[in-house]
Amino acid sequence: MNSIGKNFQATDTIEQKITFFIDLLSSVSTLTYESFYLLDLSNKRLLYVSENPFPLYKLSQEELISKGFDFYLSFLNEKEREFFLWLQRVGRKKMNEVDEARRLSSFLTYDFHVCLPNKKQVLVNRKIKPLTIGTEKDIELALAIDTLSSNTHWGNIRFYSDDPIFYEELSLTTLQWKKKRKVVLTPAEQEMVILSSQGWNMKQIAEMMNKSIDSIKHYRKKLLAKMGVKNIGAAIVASINGRKL
């Protein structure tokens, strides 16, 4: 998830930037299952919701926009709601600490529960990606992306920059950021995850990679252990969230 968009001129207004990103996201949203939200962090405005809003919210594009910047808070339980109000400030501060030249290549990701009408809770992953930097040198516009989480508990607050080796995770115990080493996939593991994400089965993947099915099973077993997940679907989601694809 590298920087998105174009190099804006100093004379470009925020309205021109908003128009550009809405046009871009409108085109991209038809090609993916992910739900996009364009945020104005400077003024706490929800500017755009993709035509495929996250189905668990059970609200239309227009209904979500009418709820405004903090629409997702109404779907959280009380404990998580209070925490993520705090996280909004901490996460934005963390992203603004990165030097300006690298800031647009960073993103923040975390998991939260969406509370359904039947009282069940579903774990959702959100990524926050800076898009533009304002005149005050703070993040101005940002992209939010919601998908189902591959994790088993809420939190998992991680900050990814362009560092090829490390990412940072916010400890829920100490409330401090800690550096952690990224999972590095071999070329064969990367190819297997990509082909799996395209819907090919193990036999087909073995043929495409010119390997035996036993070799593919071995790759998959090592991959799941390395990523700490139980199935290939979770590995695909984790790879996308951790920027391994």
C-alpha positions as CSV (number, residue, x, y, z in Angstrom):
1,M,0.0,0.0,0.0
2,N,2.3,2.7,-1.3
3,S,1.4,6.4,-1.8
4,I,-1.8,6.9,-3.8
5,G,-2.7,9.6,-6.3
6,K,-0.6,12.3,-7.8
7,N,1.8,15.1,-6.9
8,F,-0.5,18.1,-6.1
9,Q,0.7,21.7,-6.6
10,A,0.8,24.2,-3.8
11,T,-2.0,26.1,-5.5
12,D,-4.3,23.1,-5.6
13,T,-7.3,23.6,-3.2
14,I,-8.6,21.0,-0.9
15,E,-11.8,20.9,-3.0
16,Q,-9.6,20.0,-6.1
17,K,-7.9,17.2,-4.1
18,I,-11.2,15.9,-2.9
19,T,-12.6,15.8,-6.4
20,F,-9.6,13.9,-7.6
21,F,-9.8,11.2,-4.9
22,I,-13.5,10.8,-5.2
23,D,-13.2,10.2,-9.0
24,L,-10.3,7.8,-8.3
25,L,-12.0,5.8,-5.6
26,S,-15.3,5.6,-7.6
27,S,-13.4,3.9,-10.3
28,V,-11.4,1.5,-8.1
29,S,-14.3,0.5,-5.8
30,T,-16.0,-1.3,-8.7
31,L,-13.0,-3.6,-9.0
32,T,-12.6,-4.8,-5.4
33,Y,-14.5,-6.2,-2.4
34,E,-12.9,-3.7,-0.1
35,S,-15.0,-0.7,1.2
36,F,-13.4,2.7,0.9
37,Y,-14.0,5.9,2.9
38,L,-12.5,9.3,2.2
39,L,-11.8,11.2,5.3
40,D,-11.0,14.9,5.9
41,L,-8.9,14.6,9.1
42,S,-8.4,18.3,9.4
43,N,-12.1,19.1,9.7
44,K,-13.4,15.6,10.8
45,R,-15.6,15.1,7.7
46,L,-16.6,11.9,6.0
47,L,-16.4,12.9,2.3
48,Y,-17.0,9.8,0.4
49,V,-18.2,6.2,0.9
50,S,-17.7,3.6,-1.9
51,E,-20.7,2.2,-3.6
52,N,-20.1,-1.2,-1.9
53,P,-20.2,-0.1,1.8
54,F,-19.1,-2.7,4.3
55,P,-22.1,-5.1,4.4
56,L,-22.0,-5.6,8.2
57,Y,-23.0,-2.0,8.7
58,K,-26.3,-2.7,6.8
59,L,-26.4,1.0,5.7
60,S,-26.4,2.5,2.2
61,Q,-23.8,4.8,0.9
62,E,-26.0,7.8,1.6
63,E,-26.9,6.7,5.1
64,L,-23.3,6.2,6.1
65,I,-22.3,9.7,4.8
66,S,-25.2,11.2,6.8
67,K,-23.8,9.6,10.0
68,G,-20.6,11.6,9.5
69,F,-16.9,11.2,10.4
70,D,-17.4,9.0,13.4
71,F,-20.1,6.7,11.9
72,Y,-18.3,3.5,12.9
73,L,-18.3,4.4,16.6
74,S,-22.1,3.6,16.7
75,F,-21.3,0.0,15.9
76,L,-18.7,-0.5,18.7
77,N,-19.3,-1.7,22.3
78,E,-18.7,0.8,25.0
79,K,-15.2,-0.4,25.9
80,E,-13.9,-0.3,22.4
81,R,-15.7,3.0,21.6
82,E,-13.8,4.9,24.4
83,F,-10.5,3.3,23.4
84,F,-10.8,4.2,19.7
85,L,-11.7,7.7,20.4
86,W,-8.3,7.9,22.1
87,L,-6.7,5.9,19.3
88,Q,-7.8,8.5,16.7
89,R,-5.6,11.1,18.4
90,V,-2.7,8.7,19.1
91,G,-2.8,7.2,15.6
92,R,-2.9,10.6,13.9
93,K,0.0,11.8,16.1
94,K,2.0,8.7,15.1
95,M,1.5,9.2,11.4
96,N,2.4,12.9,11.7
97,E,5.7,12.0,13.4
98,V,7.0,10.4,10.2
99,D,9.0,12.9,8.1
100,E,6.9,14.5,5.4
101,A,8.7,12.8,2.5
102,R,7.9,9.3,3.8
103,R,4.5,10.0,5.5
104,L,2.3,9.1,2.4
105,S,3.9,5.7,2.3
106,S,2.8,4.8,5.8
107,F,-0.5,3.4,7.1
108,L,-2.2,2.5,10.4
109,T,-4.2,-0.7,10.9
110,Y,-6.3,-2.0,13.8
111,D,-9.2,-4.4,14.6
112,F,-12.5,-3.7,16.2
113,H,-15.8,-5.5,16.7
114,V,-18.9,-4.5,14.8
115,C,-21.9,-5.2,17.0
116,L,-24.8,-6.7,15.0
117,P,-28.5,-6.3,15.8
118,N,-28.6,-10.0,17.0
119,K,-26.0,-9.1,19.7
120,K,-23.3,-11.0,17.8
121,Q,-19.9,-9.3,17.2
122,V,-17.8,-9.6,14.1
123,L,-14.1,-8.6,14.0
124,V,-13.3,-6.0,11.4
125,N,-9.9,-4.7,10.2
126,R,-9.5,-1.0,9.3
127,K,-6.6,0.6,7.5
128,I,-6.0,4.3,7.6
129,K,-3.8,5.6,4.8
130,P,-2.6,9.2,4.5
131,L,-3.3,10.8,1.1
132,T,-2.4,14.5,1.4
133,I,-0.5,16.8,3.7
134,G,-2.0,20.2,4.5
135,T,-0.5,23.6,4.8
136,E,0.2,23.0,8.6
137,K,2.3,19.9,7.6
138,D,-0.3,17.6,9.2
139,I,-2.2,14.9,7.4
140,E,-5.2,16.4,5.6
141,L,-7.0,13.7,3.6
142,A,-6.9,10.0,4.4
143,L,-8.3,6.8,3.1
144,A,-10.0,4.2,5.4
145,I,-10.5,0.6,4.2
146,D,-12.6,-1.9,6.0
147,T,-12.4,-5.7,5.6
148,L,-13.0,-8.8,7.8
149,S,-10.1,-9.4,10.1
150,S,-8.0,-12.5,10.2
151,N,-7.2,-12.1,13.9
152,T,-9.1,-13.4,16.9
153,H,-9.2,-10.4,19.2
154,W,-9.7,-6.6,18.9
155,G,-6.8,-4.2,19.0
156,N,-3.8,-5.3,16.9
157,I,-2.8,-1.7,16.4
158,R,0.1,-1.6,14.0
159,F,1.9,1.1,12.1
160,Y,3.7,0.4,8.8
161,S,6.1,2.7,7.2
162,D,8.4,2.1,4.2
163,D,10.8,0.3,6.6
164,P,11.5,-3.1,4.8
165,I,12.3,-4.9,8.1
166,F,10.2,-3.6,11.0
167,Y,6.7,-2.4,11.8
168,E,5.5,-0.9,15.1
169,E,2.7,-2.3,17.3
170,L,0.9,-0.4,20.1
171,S,0.9,-2.5,23.3
172,L,-2.5,-2.4,25.0
173,T,-0.8,-3.1,28.3
174,T,1.9,-0.3,28.4
175,L,0.3,1.9,25.7
176,Q,3.8,2.2,24.1
177,W,4.8,1.5,20.5
178,K,7.2,-1.5,20.1
179,K,9.2,-2.4,17.0
180,K,8.5,-5.8,15.6
181,R,10.1,-7.7,12.7
182,K,8.0,-8.1,9.6
183,V,7.2,-11.6,8.3
184,V,9.2,-12.2,5.1
185,L,7.8,-14.6,2.6
186,T,9.9,-16.5,0.2
187,P,9.2,-16.0,-3.5
188,A,7.4,-19.4,-3.6
189,E,5.3,-18.5,-0.6
190,Q,4.4,-15.2,-2.2
191,E,3.4,-16.8,-5.4
192,M,1.3,-19.4,-3.6
193,V,-0.6,-16.7,-1.6
194,I,-1.2,-14.7,-4.8
195,L,-2.5,-17.7,-6.7
196,S,-4.7,-18.7,-3.8
197,S,-6.1,-15.2,-3.6
198,Q,-7.1,-15.6,-7.3
199,G,-9.2,-18.7,-6.4
200,W,-6.9,-21.5,-7.8
201,N,-6.9,-24.8,-5.9
202,M,-3.8,-26.7,-4.8
203,K,-3.7,-28.9,-7.8
204,Q,-3.9,-26.0,-10.2
205,I,-1.3,-24.0,-8.1
206,A,1.0,-27.0,-8.3
207,E,0.7,-27.1,-12.1
208,M,1.2,-23.3,-12.4
209,M,4.3,-23.4,-10.2
210,N,5.6,-26.6,-11.7
211,K,5.7,-28.3,-8.3
212,S,4.2,-31.4,-6.9
213,I,1.1,-31.2,-4.7
214,D,3.1,-32.4,-1.8
215,S,5.5,-29.5,-2.3
216,I,2.6,-27.1,-2.3
217,K,1.2,-28.6,0.9
218,H,4.6,-28.2,2.5
219,Y,4.8,-24.5,1.4
220,R,1.3,-23.9,2.8
221,K,2.1,-25.6,6.1
222,K,5.2,-23.5,6.5
223,L,3.4,-20.4,5.5
224,L,0.5,-20.8,8.0
225,A,3.0,-21.5,10.8
226,K,5.1,-18.5,9.8
227,M,2.1,-16.1,9.7
228,G,0.5,-17.6,12.8
229,V,-2.9,-18.3,11.0
230,K,-5.0,-21.4,10.6
231,N,-6.0,-21.3,7.0
232,I,-5.0,-19.9,3.6
233,G,-7.9,-17.4,3.6
234,A,-6.5,-15.9,6.8
235,A,-3.0,-15.9,5.3
236,I,-4.3,-13.9,2.3
237,V,-6.0,-11.3,4.5
238,A,-2.9,-11.1,6.7
239,S,-0.7,-10.7,3.7
240,I,-2.7,-7.8,2.4
241,N,-3.0,-6.1,5.8
242,G,0.7,-6.5,6.4
243,R,1.7,-5.3,2.9
244,K,3.3,-8.6,1.9
245,L,1.6,-8.7,-1.5
